[in-house]
Amino acid sequence: MKVFTTGRVAQLCKVTARTVAKAWFDTGKLKGYRIPGSQDRRIPREYLLRFLRDGEGRIKPAVRKNAIATLEDMALAKVLVFTDDQALRDIVRNALPTDQGFKVEFCGNCAIDCIGAIAFGPDVILFDSIFNGGYIEEIAREVNLDPQPTFAAIVSAGCHVGETFREQFEMPINADVLARRLRELVRFHKDI
């Protein structure tokens, strides 16, 4: 999400929407814009981050810190990788570094890992083709219960993938191609 309503800012900062609109926005402390022809206000993420980091408004320090972390986390491309292959983990870890906007989690094939993985809220799931096809389809369906669908991709050695998967990467995988394509999928999904 690149732009926030005053109501969403109020939720993040644990204040009322009136505080955001009247005490922050209308006084010029919080930058943004009005929707033409209406009184609705919109606050771009970068302005909200600047407002929070500068210590504007009367926000408790813990709430401020949590809001900043939430906004920064929203901007990251979350990639969930199902693999037990250490070589593939290393390739993905190097191709998708945090300092380039990625947040990567790894899972094996354990059901407990799957529950935590769904809670992670991935934008893209990358499956190693070593996993059983039915298991992969089941995980993809579980994660896609979210109103915004998660894109699923698979790394394979040439096996056919079903309609669930938006992308297939052949082994040996090119790390640059992987990073570029996953970034494109996430941008389309999250509008970052």
Residue pairs with C-beta under 8 A, 6 or more apart in sequence:
1 8
1 45
1 74
1 190
1 191
2 44
2 45
2 191
2 192
3 42
3 43
3 44
3 45
4 12
4 42
4 43
4 44
4 45
4 48
5 40
5 41
5 42
5 43
6 17
6 20
6 21
6 25
6 41
6 43
7 17
7 20
9 17
9 20
9 30
9 43
9 48
10 16
10 17
10 19
10 20
12 48
12 67
12 70
12 71
13 20
13 52
13 57
13 59
13 63
13 64
13 67
14 59
14 60
14 63
15 57
15 58
15 59
19 57
20 30
20 41
20 43
21 41
23 29
23 57
24 30
24 51
24 56
24 57
25 32
25 41
25 43
29 51
29 56
29 57
30 43
30 47
30 48
30 51
30 56
30 57
31 43
31 44
31 47
31 50
31 51
32 41
32 42
32 43
32 44
32 47
33 41
33 42
34 40
34 41
34 42
35 41
35 42
45 71
45 74
45 75
48 71
49 68
49 71
49 72
51 57
52 59
52 64
52 67
52 68
52 71
53 68
55 64
59 67
73 103
74 190
74 192
75 101
75 192
76 98
76 101
76 102
76 103
77 96
77 101
77 102
77 103
77 123
77 124
77 182
77 183
77 186
77 187
77 190
77 192
78 102
78 103
78 104
78 105
78 120
78 121
78 122
78 123
78 124
78 186
79 92
79 96
79 102
79 103
79 104
79 105
79 122
79 123
79 124
79 125
79 126
79 182
79 186
80 104
80 105
80 107
80 117
80 120
80 122
80 124
80 125
80 126
80 143
81 88
81 89
81 92
81 104
81 105
81 106
81 107
81 125
81 126
81 127
81 128
82 106
82 107
82 108
82 109
82 117
82 125
82 126
82 127
82 128
82 131
82 136
82 139
83 89
83 92
83 106
83 108
83 126
83 127
83 128
83 130
83 155
84 108
84 109
84 128
84 130
85 128
85 130
88 128
88 155
88 173
89 106
91 173
91 175
91 178
92 104
92 106
92 126
92 178
93 104
94 175
95 175
95 176
95 178
95 179
96 102
96 104
96 178
96 179
96 182
98 104
100 179
101 183
101 192
102 179
102 182
102 183
105 117
105 120
105 122
107 113
107 114
107 116
107 117
109 131
109 135
114 139
114 142
117 125
117 139
117 143
118 142
118 143
121 146
122 143
122 150
123 150
123 151
123 185
123 186
123 189
123 190
124 150
124 151
124 152
124 153
124 182
124 185
124 186
124 189
125 139
125 140
125 143
125 150
125 151
125 152
125 153
126 153
126 154
126 155
126 182
127 136
127 139
127 152
127 153
127 154
127 155
127 165
128 154
128 155
129 154
129 155
129 156
129 157
129 159
129 161
133 162
136 152
136 154
136 164
137 162
137 164
140 150
140 152
140 164
140 165
141 164
143 150
143 152
144 150
148 189
149 189
150 189
151 166
151 167
151 185
151 186
151 188
151 189
152 164
152 165
152 166
153 165
153 166
153 167
153 168
153 169
153 181
153 182
153 185
154 161
154 165
154 167
154 168
154 169
155 168
155 169
155 170
155 171
155 173
156 168
156 169
156 170
156 171
157 170
157 171
158 170
161 168
166 185
167 181
167 185
169 177
169 178
169 181
186 192
